[in-house]
Amino acid sequence: MTYTKEDIGKEIEELVDESGTTMNAKIVHVFCQVCGEEFIGTRRQAGGFLGGHECYHQWEFAMMHVQADA
């Protein structure tokens, strides 16, 4: 499902998808503090978005360090 700014703050009583059933899923709006990319979705999805960005930016910074040493 696609969520928009109008959905922020809403709670979905029961959300069923391929990974299972989530009860009381709140729709949130988060952003990456490094690059500013934004995401609107459930808290669970937002956690994946933020965790993915953290991992990516750690890799990105490591590559910058490696290139600087070359």
FENVENWO-V612271 format. One line per field, one symbol per residue. ss: DSSP state (2 for helix, 1 for strand, 0 for the rest). phi: phi as a letter, one per 20 degrees, with the letter a starting at -180 (. if undefined). A space follows every 10 residues. Layout:
ss = ???
phi = ???
This chain:
ss = 0000222000 1111111001 1111111111 1000000111 1122222222 2222222222 2222222220
phi = .ddcgfegnf degbddbfeq dddlfeeccc bffednfdbc rfgfffffgf fffgfffffg ffffffffef
